[in-house]
Amino acid sequence: MKLYRYLTGPDDVSFCKRVSAALNKGWQLHGDPTLTFDPVKGRVICGQAIVKEVEGEWSDEVVLSDH
């Protein structure tokens, strides 16, 4: 089964830490990164989809935090 997650971070440093932690757990980058401007906070939010291939089939019992 392939799991998809979308990571975001409020700045480059925190975003890079989240992506690095995911890559160290076996996730892979998927697609192009995104930049979204948050007009309320006046900053750009970084985003990136990640994927991971895991054994088994999808069910409601699958918890992303376990992977």
mmJSON file of the N, C-alpha and C atoms, coordinates in Angstrom:
{"data_MODEL":{"atom_site":{
"group_PDB":["ATOM","ATOM","ATOM","ATOM","ATOM","ATOM","ATOM","ATOM","ATOM","ATOM","ATOM","ATOM","ATOM","ATOM","ATOM","ATOM","ATOM","ATOM","ATOM","ATOM","ATOM","ATOM","ATOM","ATOM","ATOM","ATOM","ATOM","ATOM","ATOM","ATOM","ATOM","ATOM","ATOM","ATOM","ATOM","ATOM","ATOM","ATOM","ATOM","ATOM","ATOM","ATOM","ATOM","ATOM","ATOM","ATOM","ATOM","ATOM","ATOM","ATOM","ATOM","ATOM","ATOM","ATOM","ATOM","ATOM","ATOM","ATOM","ATOM","ATOM","ATOM","ATOM","ATOM","ATOM","ATOM","ATOM","ATOM","ATOM","ATOM","ATOM","ATOM","ATOM","ATOM","ATOM","ATOM","ATOM","ATOM","ATOM","ATOM","ATOM","ATOM","ATOM","ATOM","ATOM","ATOM","ATOM","ATOM","ATOM","ATOM","ATOM","ATOM","ATOM","ATOM","ATOM","ATOM","ATOM","ATOM","ATOM","ATOM","ATOM","ATOM","ATOM","ATOM","ATOM","ATOM","ATOM","ATOM","ATOM","ATOM","ATOM","ATOM","ATOM","ATOM","ATOM","ATOM","ATOM","ATOM","ATOM","ATOM","ATOM","ATOM","ATOM","ATOM","ATOM","ATOM","ATOM","ATOM","ATOM","ATOM","ATOM","ATOM","ATOM","ATOM","ATOM","ATOM","ATOM","ATOM","ATOM","ATOM","ATOM","ATOM","ATOM","ATOM","ATOM","ATOM","ATOM","ATOM","ATOM","ATOM","ATOM","ATOM","ATOM","ATOM","ATOM","ATOM","ATOM","ATOM","ATOM","ATOM","ATOM","ATOM","ATOM","ATOM","ATOM","ATOM","ATOM","ATOM","ATOM","ATOM","ATOM","ATOM","ATOM","ATOM","ATOM","ATOM","ATOM","ATOM","ATOM","ATOM","ATOM","ATOM","ATOM","ATOM","ATOM","ATOM","ATOM","ATOM","ATOM","ATOM","ATOM","ATOM","ATOM","ATOM","ATOM","ATOM","ATOM","ATOM","ATOM","ATOM","ATOM","ATOM"],
"id":[1,2,3,4,5,6,7,8,9,10,11,12,13,14,15,16,17,18,19,20,21,22,23,24,25,26,27,28,29,30,31,32,33,34,35,36,37,38,39,40,41,42,43,44,45,46,47,48,49,50,51,52,53,54,55,56,57,58,59,60,61,62,63,64,65,66,67,68,69,70,71,72,73,74,75,76,77,78,79,80,81,82,83,84,85,86,87,88,89,90,91,92,93,94,95,96,97,98,99,100,101,102,103,104,105,106,107,108,109,110,111,112,113,114,115,116,117,118,119,120,121,122,123,124,125,126,127,128,129,130,131,132,133,134,135,136,137,138,139,140,141,142,143,144,145,146,147,148,149,150,151,152,153,154,155,156,157,158,159,160,161,162,163,164,165,166,167,168,169,170,171,172,173,174,175,176,177,178,179,180,181,182,183,184,185,186,187,188,189,190,191,192,193,194,195,196,197,198,199,200,201],
"type_symbol":["N","C","C","N","C","C","N","C","C","N","C","C","N","C","C","N","C","C","N","C","C","N","C","C","N","C","C","N","C","C","N","C","C","N","C","C","N","C","C","N","C","C","N","C","C","N","C","C","N","C","C","N","C","C","N","C","C","N","C","C","N","C","C","N","C","C","N","C","C","N","C","C","N","C","C","N","C","C","N","C","C","N","C","C","N","C","C","N","C","C","N","C","C","N","C","C","N","C","C","N","C","C","N","C","C","N","C","C","N","C","C","N","C","C","N","C","C","N","C","C","N","C","C","N","C","C","N","C","C","N","C","C","N","C","C","N","C","C","N","C","C","N","C","C","N","C","C","N","C","C","N","C","C","N","C","C","N","C","C","N","C","C","N","C","C","N","C","C","N","C","C","N","C","C","N","C","C","N","C","C","N","C","C","N","C","C","N","C","C","N","C","C","N","C","C","N","C","C","N","C","C"],
"label_atom_id":["N","CA","C","N","CA","C","N","CA","C","N","CA","C","N","CA","C","N","CA","C","N","CA","C","N","CA","C","N","CA","C","N","CA","C","N","CA","C","N","CA","C","N","CA","C","N","CA","C","N","CA","C","N","CA","C","N","CA","C","N","CA","C","N","CA","C","N","CA","C","N","CA","C","N","CA","C","N","CA","C","N","CA","C","N","CA","C","N","CA","C","N","CA","C","N","CA","C","N","CA","C","N","CA","C","N","CA","C","N","CA","C","N","CA","C","N","CA","C","N","CA","C","N","CA","C","N","CA","C","N","CA","C","N","CA","C","N","CA","C","N","CA","C","N","CA","C","N","CA","C","N","CA","C","N","CA","C","N","CA","C","N","CA","C","N","CA","C","N","CA","C","N","CA","C","N","CA","C","N","CA","C","N","CA","C","N","CA","C","N","CA","C","N","CA","C","N","CA","C","N","CA","C","N","CA","C","N","CA","C","N","CA","C","N","CA","C","N","CA","C","N","CA","C","N","CA","C","N","CA","C","N","CA","C"],
"label_alt_id":[null,null,null,null,null,null,null,null,null,null,null,null,null,null,null,null,null,null,null,null,null,null,null,null,null,null,null,null,null,null,null,null,null,null,null,null,null,null,null,null,null,null,null,null,null,null,null,null,null,null,null,null,null,null,null,null,null,null,null,null,null,null,null,null,null,null,null,null,null,null,null,null,null,null,null,null,null,null,null,null,null,null,null,null,null,null,null,null,null,null,null,null,null,null,null,null,null,null,null,null,null,null,null,null,null,null,null,null,null,null,null,null,null,null,null,null,null,null,null,null,null,null,null,null,null,null,null,null,null,null,null,null,null,null,null,null,null,null,null,null,null,null,null,null,null,null,null,null,null,null,null,null,null,null,null,null,null,null,null,null,null,null,null,null,null,null,null,null,null,null,null,null,null,null,null,null,null,null,null,null,null,null,null,null,null,null,null,null,null,null,null,null,null,null,null,null,null,null,null,null,null],
"label_comp_id":["MET","MET","MET","LYS","LYS","LYS","LEU","LEU","LEU","TYR","TYR","TYR","ARG","ARG","ARG","TYR","TYR","TYR","LEU","LEU","LEU","THR","THR","THR","GLY","GLY","GLY","PRO","PRO","PRO","ASP","ASP","ASP","ASP","ASP","ASP","VAL","VAL","VAL","SER","SER","SER","PHE","PHE","PHE","CYS","CYS","CYS","LYS","LYS","LYS","ARG","ARG","ARG","VAL","VAL","VAL","SER","SER","SER","ALA","ALA","ALA","ALA","ALA","ALA","LEU","LEU","LEU","ASN","ASN","ASN","LYS","LYS","LYS","GLY","GLY","GLY","TRP","TRP","TRP","GLN","GLN","GLN","LEU","LEU","LEU","HIS","HIS","HIS","GLY","GLY","GLY","ASP","ASP","ASP","PRO","PRO","PRO","THR","THR","THR","LEU","LEU","LEU","THR","THR","THR","PHE","PHE","PHE","ASP","ASP","ASP","PRO","PRO","PRO","VAL","VAL","VAL","LYS","LYS","LYS","GLY","GLY","GLY","ARG","ARG","ARG","VAL","VAL","VAL","ILE","ILE","ILE","CYS","CYS","CYS","GLY","GLY","GLY","GLN","GLN","GLN","ALA","ALA","ALA","ILE","ILE","ILE","VAL","VAL","VAL","LYS","LYS","LYS","GLU","GLU","GLU","VAL","VAL","VAL","GLU","GLU","GLU","GLY","GLY","GLY","GLU","GLU","GLU","TRP","TRP","TRP","SER","SER","SER","ASP","ASP","ASP","GLU","GLU","GLU","VAL","VAL","VAL","VAL","VAL","VAL","LEU","LEU","LEU","SER","SER","SER","ASP","ASP","ASP","HIS","HIS","HIS"],
"label_asym_id":["A","A","A","A","A","A","A","A","A","A","A","A","A","A","A","A","A","A","A","A","A","A","A","A","A","A","A","A","A","A","A","A","A","A","A","A","A","A","A","A","A","A","A","A","A","A","A","A","A","A","A","A","A","A","A","A","A","A","A","A","A","A","A","A","A","A","A","A","A","A","A","A","A","A","A","A","A","A","A","A","A","A","A","A","A","A","A","A","A","A","A","A","A","A","A","A","A","A","A","A","A","A","A","A","A","A","A","A","A","A","A","A","A","A","A","A","A","A","A","A","A","A","A","A","A","A","A","A","A","A","A","A","A","A","A","A","A","A","A","A","A","A","A","A","A","A","A","A","A","A","A","A","A","A","A","A","A","A","A","A","A","A","A","A","A","A","A","A","A","A","A","A","A","A","A","A","A","A","A","A","A","A","A","A","A","A","A","A","A","A","A","A","A","A","A","A","A","A","A","A","A"],
"label_entity_id":["1","1","1","1","1","1","1","1","1","1","1","1","1","1","1","1","1","1","1","1","1","1","1","1","1","1","1","1","1","1","1","1","1","1","1","1","1","1","1","1","1","1","1","1","1","1","1","1","1","1","1","1","1","1","1","1","1","1","1","1","1","1","1","1","1","1","1","1","1","1","1","1","1","1","1","1","1","1","1","1","1","1","1","1","1","1","1","1","1","1","1","1","1","1","1","1","1","1","1","1","1","1","1","1","1","1","1","1","1","1","1","1","1","1","1","1","1","1","1","1","1","1","1","1","1","1","1","1","1","1","1","1","1","1","1","1","1","1","1","1","1","1","1","1","1","1","1","1","1","1","1","1","1","1","1","1","1","1","1","1","1","1","1","1","1","1","1","1","1","1","1","1","1","1","1","1","1","1","1","1","1","1","1","1","1","1","1","1","1","1","1","1","1","1","1","1","1","1","1","1","1"],
"label_seq_id":[1,1,1,2,2,2,3,3,3,4,4,4,5,5,5,6,6,6,7,7,7,8,8,8,9,9,9,10,10,10,11,11,11,12,12,12,13,13,13,14,14,14,15,15,15,16,16,16,17,17,17,18,18,18,19,19,19,20,20,20,21,21,21,22,22,22,23,23,23,24,24,24,25,25,25,26,26,26,27,27,27,28,28,28,29,29,29,30,30,30,31,31,31,32,32,32,33,33,33,34,34,34,35,35,35,36,36,36,37,37,37,38,38,38,39,39,39,40,40,40,41,41,41,42,42,42,43,43,43,44,44,44,45,45,45,46,46,46,47,47,47,48,48,48,49,49,49,50,50,50,51,51,51,52,52,52,53,53,53,54,54,54,55,55,55,56,56,56,57,57,57,58,58,58,59,59,59,60,60,60,61,61,61,62,62,62,63,63,63,64,64,64,65,65,65,66,66,66,67,67,67],
"pdbx_PDB_ins_code":[null,null,null,null,null,null,null,null,null,null,null,null,null,null,null,null,null,null,null,null,null,null,null,null,null,null,null,null,null,null,null,null,null,null,null,null,null,null,null,null,null,null,null,null,null,null,null,null,null,null,null,null,null,null,null,null,null,null,null,null,null,null,null,null,null,null,null,null,null,null,null,null,null,null,null,null,null,null,null,null,null,null,null,null,null,null,null,null,null,null,null,null,null,null,null,null,null,null,null,null,null,null,null,null,null,null,null,null,null,null,null,null,null,null,null,null,null,null,null,null,null,null,null,null,null,null,null,null,null,null,null,null,null,null,null,null,null,null,null,null,null,null,null,null,null,null,null,null,null,null,null,null,null,null,null,null,null,null,null,null,null,null,null,null,null,null,null,null,null,null,null,null,null,null,null,null,null,null,null,null,null,null,null,null,null,null,null,null,null,null,null,null,null,null,null,null,null,null,null,null,null],
"Cartn_x":[0.851,0.0,0.895,0.487,1.251,0.544,1.272,0.735,1.167,0.27,0.561,0.401,1.339,1.212,1.574,1.109,1.483,2.041,3.317,3.97,3.973,3.775,3.902,4.744,5.281,6.057,5.927,5.915,5.732,6.966,8.116,9.326,10.265,11.312,12.236,12.868,13.262,13.973,13.081,11.882,10.993,10.514,10.269,9.847,10.945,12.18,13.296,13.494,13.291,13.413,12.337,11.108,10.022,10.267,10.732,11.013,12.183,13.229,14.388,14.0,13.171,12.724,11.929,11.074,10.284,11.188,12.158,13.072,13.87,14.252,14.992,14.141,12.808,11.894,11.453,12.081,11.781,10.774,10.274,9.363,10.162,9.497,10.141,9.349,10.057,9.391,8.525,7.397,6.456,5.933,6.147,5.653,6.494,5.98,6.683,6.319,7.275,6.95,6.047,5.359,4.466,4.826,4.497,4.617,3.259,2.734,1.433,1.603,1.092,1.194,0.026,0.33,-0.684,-0.846,-1.909,-2.062,-2.324,-2.892,-3.181,-1.883,-0.967,0.303,1.398,1.142,2.106,3.364,3.206,4.389,4.043,5.09,4.941,5.013,4.121,4.114,4.636,5.675,6.252,5.457,5.332,4.628,5.253,5.116,5.657,4.907,4.466,3.856,4.963,4.715,5.654,4.877,5.556,4.918,5.808,5.17,5.908,5.163,5.905,5.345,5.451,4.325,4.315,3.555,3.832,3.15,1.696,0.868,-0.528,-1.459,-2.724,-3.77,-4.322,-4.925,-5.499,-6.69,-6.775,-7.944,-8.06,-9.195,-9.387,-8.458,-7.88,-6.993,-5.573,-5.264,-3.934,-3.794,-2.727,-2.458,-1.134,-1.165,0.037,1.177,0.864,1.929,2.714,2.144,2.856,3.941,3.891,4.845,5.754],
"Cartn_y":[-1.162,0.0,1.222,2.257,3.491,4.536,5.085,6.129,7.494,8.456,9.821,10.741,11.676,12.719,14.04,15.106,16.437,17.199,17.547,18.264,19.756,20.561,22.009,22.535,23.715,24.372,25.872,26.584,28.036,28.801,28.146,28.793,27.716,28.14,27.198,26.234,26.734,25.894,24.783,25.133,24.11,23.15,23.673,22.823,21.817,22.291,21.398,20.333,20.683,19.693,18.616,19.017,18.045,17.116,17.683,16.863,15.93,16.439,15.597,14.438,14.71,13.65,12.598,13.024,12.076,11.243,11.874,11.139,10.118,10.457,9.525,8.342,8.479,7.373,6.593,6.855,6.074,6.683,7.886,8.559,9.122,9.375,9.948,11.162,12.136,13.319,12.911,13.594,13.264,14.568,14.744,15.947,17.169,18.313,19.573,20.199,20.884,21.612,22.801,23.283,24.429,25.535,26.739,27.897,28.574,28.823,29.469,30.666,31.813,33.004,33.04,33.211,33.347,34.843,35.472,36.913,37.318,36.418,36.733,36.877,35.925,35.962,36.659,36.963,37.678,36.9,35.601,34.788,33.706,33.134,32.065,30.729,29.813,28.472,27.5,26.747,25.756,24.458,23.711,22.43,21.428,20.144,19.077,17.786,17.133,15.813,14.779,13.775,12.669,11.365,10.293,8.984,7.919,6.829,5.695,4.415,3.448,2.134,1.267,0.742,-0.121,-1.407,-2.432,-3.712,-3.62,-4.448,-4.542,-3.752,-3.847,-3.152,-2.026,-1.058,0.071,-0.366,0.156,-0.027,1.186,1.321,2.456,2.371,1.206,1.048,1.56,1.89,2.402,3.805,4.012,5.307,5.83,6.986,7.517,7.701,8.087,8.323,7.049,5.871,4.618,4.414,5.175,5.006,6.184],
"Cartn_z":[0.0,0.0,0.0,-0.705,-0.75,0.106,1.069,1.933,1.409,1.456,1.041,2.234,2.367,3.39,2.735,3.319,2.848,4.033,3.953,5.034,4.744,5.768,5.635,6.774,6.58,7.628,7.481,8.602,8.558,8.086,8.024,7.523,6.996,6.317,5.683,6.675,7.839,8.805,9.339,9.798,10.358,9.273,8.065,6.961,6.614,6.497,6.162,7.232,8.491,9.574,9.455,9.127,8.979,7.796,6.674,5.498,5.778,6.411,6.732,7.641,8.653,9.56,8.795,7.865,7.074,6.17,5.524,4.644,5.447,6.667,7.528,7.966,7.871,8.221,6.991,5.843,4.646,3.688,3.968,3.049,1.889,0.755,-0.423,-0.887,-1.447,-1.981,-3.167,-3.331,-4.407,-5.006,-6.294,-6.948,-6.629,-7.029,-6.835,-5.491,-4.854,-3.621,-3.936,-2.915,-3.102,-2.119,-2.504,-1.633,-1.608,-0.411,-0.26,0.669,0.26,1.103,2.069,3.358,4.4,4.688,4.161,4.344,5.794,6.579,7.982,8.773,8.563,9.286,8.5,7.232,6.42,6.109,5.862,5.552,4.546,3.991,3.018,3.748,3.387,3.964,2.915,3.266,2.364,2.482,1.392,1.413,0.467,0.804,-0.044,0.235,-0.829,-0.693,-0.55,0.276,0.446,0.364,-0.042,-0.158,0.469,0.869,1.419,1.085,0.606,0.284,1.538,2.01,3.199,2.88,3.659,3.442,3.871,3.248,3.652,2.756,3.089,2.36,3.219,2.576,3.301,4.144,5.354,6.201,7.1,7.77,8.68,9.899,10.129,11.283,11.025,9.761,9.433,10.004,10.781,11.393,10.83,10.18,9.545,10.545,11.763,12.738,13.064,12.757,12.973,11.929,10.851,9.754,9.662],
"occupancy":[1.0,1.0,1.0,1.0,1.0,1.0,1.0,1.0,1.0,1.0,1.0,1.0,1.0,1.0,1.0,1.0,1.0,1.0,1.0,1.0,1.0,1.0,1.0,1.0,1.0,1.0,1.0,1.0,1.0,1.0,1.0,1.0,1.0,1.0,1.0,1.0,1.0,1.0,1.0,1.0,1.0,1.0,1.0,1.0,1.0,1.0,1.0,1.0,1.0,1.0,1.0,1.0,1.0,1.0,1.0,1.0,1.0,1.0,1.0,1.0,1.0,1.0,1.0,1.0,1.0,1.0,1.0,1.0,1.0,1.0,1.0,1.0,1.0,1.0,1.0,1.0,1.0,1.0,1.0,1.0,1.0,1.0,1.0,1.0,1.0,1.0,1.0,1.0,1.0,1.0,1.0,1.0,1.0,1.0,1.0,1.0,1.0,1.0,1.0,1.0,1.0,1.0,1.0,1.0,1.0,1.0,1.0,1.0,1.0,1.0,1.0,1.0,1.0,1.0,1.0,1.0,1.0,1.0,1.0,1.0,1.0,1.0,1.0,1.0,1.0,1.0,1.0,1.0,1.0,1.0,1.0,1.0,1.0,1.0,1.0,1.0,1.0,1.0,1.0,1.0,1.0,1.0,1.0,1.0,1.0,1.0,1.0,1.0,1.0,1.0,1.0,1.0,1.0,1.0,1.0,1.0,1.0,1.0,1.0,1.0,1.0,1.0,1.0,1.0,1.0,1.0,1.0,1.0,1.0,1.0,1.0,1.0,1.0,1.0,1.0,1.0,1.0,1.0,1.0,1.0,1.0,1.0,1.0,1.0,1.0,1.0,1.0,1.0,1.0,1.0,1.0,1.0,1.0,1.0,1.0,1.0,1.0,1.0,1.0,1.0,1.0],
"B_iso_or_equiv":[0.0,0.0,0.0,0.0,0.0,0.0,0.0,0.0,0.0,0.0,0.0,0.0,0.0,0.0,0.0,0.0,0.0,0.0,0.0,0.0,0.0,0.0,0.0,0.0,0.0,0.0,0.0,0.0,0.0,0.0,0.0,0.0,0.0,0.0,0.0,0.0,0.0,0.0,0.0,0.0,0.0,0.0,0.0,0.0,0.0,0.0,0.0,0.0,0.0,0.0,0.0,0.0,0.0,0.0,0.0,0.0,0.0,0.0,0.0,0.0,0.0,0.0,0.0,0.0,0.0,0.0,0.0,0.0,0.0,0.0,0.0,0.0,0.0,0.0,0.0,0.0,0.0,0.0,0.0,0.0,0.0,0.0,0.0,0.0,0.0,0.0,0.0,0.0,0.0,0.0,0.0,0.0,0.0,0.0,0.0,0.0,0.0,0.0,0.0,0.0,0.0,0.0,0.0,0.0,0.0,0.0,0.0,0.0,0.0,0.0,0.0,0.0,0.0,0.0,0.0,0.0,0.0,0.0,0.0,0.0,0.0,0.0,0.0,0.0,0.0,0.0,0.0,0.0,0.0,0.0,0.0,0.0,0.0,0.0,0.0,0.0,0.0,0.0,0.0,0.0,0.0,0.0,0.0,0.0,0.0,0.0,0.0,0.0,0.0,0.0,0.0,0.0,0.0,0.0,0.0,0.0,0.0,0.0,0.0,0.0,0.0,0.0,0.0,0.0,0.0,0.0,0.0,0.0,0.0,0.0,0.0,0.0,0.0,0.0,0.0,0.0,0.0,0.0,0.0,0.0,0.0,0.0,0.0,0.0,0.0,0.0,0.0,0.0,0.0,0.0,0.0,0.0,0.0,0.0,0.0,0.0,0.0,0.0,0.0,0.0,0.0],
"pdbx_formal_charge":[null,null,null,null,null,null,null,null,null,null,null,null,null,null,null,null,null,null,null,null,null,null,null,null,null,null,null,null,null,null,null,null,null,null,null,null,null,null,null,null,null,null,null,null,null,null,null,null,null,null,null,null,null,null,null,null,null,null,null,null,null,null,null,null,null,null,null,null,null,null,null,null,null,null,null,null,null,null,null,null,null,null,null,null,null,null,null,null,null,null,null,null,null,null,null,null,null,null,null,null,null,null,null,null,null,null,null,null,null,null,null,null,null,null,null,null,null,null,null,null,null,null,null,null,null,null,null,null,null,null,null,null,null,null,null,null,null,null,null,null,null,null,null,null,null,null,null,null,null,null,null,null,null,null,null,null,null,null,null,null,null,null,null,null,null,null,null,null,null,null,null,null,null,null,null,null,null,null,null,null,null,null,null,null,null,null,null,null,null,null,null,null,null,null,null,null,null,null,null,null,null],
"auth_seq_id":[1,1,1,2,2,2,3,3,3,4,4,4,5,5,5,6,6,6,7,7,7,8,8,8,9,9,9,10,10,10,11,11,11,12,12,12,13,13,13,14,14,14,15,15,15,16,16,16,17,17,17,18,18,18,19,19,19,20,20,20,21,21,21,22,22,22,23,23,23,24,24,24,25,25,25,26,26,26,27,27,27,28,28,28,29,29,29,30,30,30,31,31,31,32,32,32,33,33,33,34,34,34,35,35,35,36,36,36,37,37,37,38,38,38,39,39,39,40,40,40,41,41,41,42,42,42,43,43,43,44,44,44,45,45,45,46,46,46,47,47,47,48,48,48,49,49,49,50,50,50,51,51,51,52,52,52,53,53,53,54,54,54,55,55,55,56,56,56,57,57,57,58,58,58,59,59,59,60,60,60,61,61,61,62,62,62,63,63,63,64,64,64,65,65,65,66,66,66,67,67,67],
"auth_comp_id":["MET","MET","MET","LYS","LYS","LYS","LEU","LEU","LEU","TYR","TYR","TYR","ARG","ARG","ARG","TYR","TYR","TYR","LEU","LEU","LEU","THR","THR","THR","GLY","GLY","GLY","PRO","PRO","PRO","ASP","ASP","ASP","ASP","ASP","ASP","VAL","VAL","VAL","SER","SER","SER","PHE","PHE","PHE","CYS","CYS","CYS","LYS","LYS","LYS","ARG","ARG","ARG","VAL","VAL","VAL","SER","SER","SER","ALA","ALA","ALA","ALA","ALA","ALA","LEU","LEU","LEU","ASN","ASN","ASN","LYS","LYS","LYS","GLY","GLY","GLY","TRP","TRP","TRP","GLN","GLN","GLN","LEU","LEU","LEU","HIS","HIS","HIS","GLY","GLY","GLY","ASP","ASP","ASP","PRO","PRO","PRO","THR","THR","THR","LEU","LEU","LEU","THR","THR","THR","PHE","PHE","PHE","ASP","ASP","ASP","PRO","PRO","PRO","VAL","VAL","VAL","LYS","LYS","LYS","GLY","GLY","GLY","ARG","ARG","ARG","VAL","VAL","VAL","ILE","ILE","ILE","CYS","CYS","CYS","GLY","GLY","GLY","GLN","GLN","GLN","ALA","ALA","ALA","ILE","ILE","ILE","VAL","VAL","VAL","LYS","LYS","LYS","GLU","GLU","GLU","VAL","VAL","VAL","GLU","GLU","GLU","GLY","GLY","GLY","GLU","GLU","GLU","TRP","TRP","TRP","SER","SER","SER","ASP","ASP","ASP","GLU","GLU","GLU","VAL","VAL","VAL","VAL","VAL","VAL","LEU","LEU","LEU","SER","SER","SER","ASP","ASP","ASP","HIS","HIS","HIS"],
"auth_asym_id":["A","A","A","A","A","A","A","A","A","A","A","A","A","A","A","A","A","A","A","A","A","A","A","A","A","A","A","A","A","A","A","A","A","A","A","A","A","A","A","A","A","A","A","A","A","A","A","A","A","A","A","A","A","A","A","A","A","A","A","A","A","A","A","A","A","A","A","A","A","A","A","A","A","A","A","A","A","A","A","A","A","A","A","A","A","A","A","A","A","A","A","A","A","A","A","A","A","A","A","A","A","A","A","A","A","A","A","A","A","A","A","A","A","A","A","A","A","A","A","A","A","A","A","A","A","A","A","A","A","A","A","A","A","A","A","A","A","A","A","A","A","A","A","A","A","A","A","A","A","A","A","A","A","A","A","A","A","A","A","A","A","A","A","A","A","A","A","A","A","A","A","A","A","A","A","A","A","A","A","A","A","A","A","A","A","A","A","A","A","A","A","A","A","A","A","A","A","A","A","A","A"],
"auth_atom_id":["N","CA","C","N","CA","C","N","CA","C","N","CA","C","N","CA","C","N","CA","C","N","CA","C","N","CA","C","N","CA","C","N","CA","C","N","CA","C","N","CA","C","N","CA","C","N","CA","C","N","CA","C","N","CA","C","N","CA","C","N","CA","C","N","CA","C","N","CA","C","N","CA","C","N","CA","C","N","CA","C","N","CA","C","N","CA","C","N","CA","C","N","CA","C","N","CA","C","N","CA","C","N","CA","C","N","CA","C","N","CA","C","N","CA","C","N","CA","C","N","CA","C","N","CA","C","N","CA","C","N","CA","C","N","CA","C","N","CA","C","N","CA","C","N","CA","C","N","CA","C","N","CA","C","N","CA","C","N","CA","C","N","CA","C","N","CA","C","N","CA","C","N","CA","C","N","CA","C","N","CA","C","N","CA","C","N","CA","C","N","CA","C","N","CA","C","N","CA","C","N","CA","C","N","CA","C","N","CA","C","N","CA","C","N","CA","C","N","CA","C","N","CA","C","N","CA","C","N","CA","C","N","CA","C"],
"pdbx_PDB_model_num":[1,1,1,1,1,1,1,1,1,1,1,1,1,1,1,1,1,1,1,1,1,1,1,1,1,1,1,1,1,1,1,1,1,1,1,1,1,1,1,1,1,1,1,1,1,1,1,1,1,1,1,1,1,1,1,1,1,1,1,1,1,1,1,1,1,1,1,1,1,1,1,1,1,1,1,1,1,1,1,1,1,1,1,1,1,1,1,1,1,1,1,1,1,1,1,1,1,1,1,1,1,1,1,1,1,1,1,1,1,1,1,1,1,1,1,1,1,1,1,1,1,1,1,1,1,1,1,1,1,1,1,1,1,1,1,1,1,1,1,1,1,1,1,1,1,1,1,1,1,1,1,1,1,1,1,1,1,1,1,1,1,1,1,1,1,1,1,1,1,1,1,1,1,1,1,1,1,1,1,1,1,1,1,1,1,1,1,1,1,1,1,1,1,1,1,1,1,1,1,1,1]
}}}
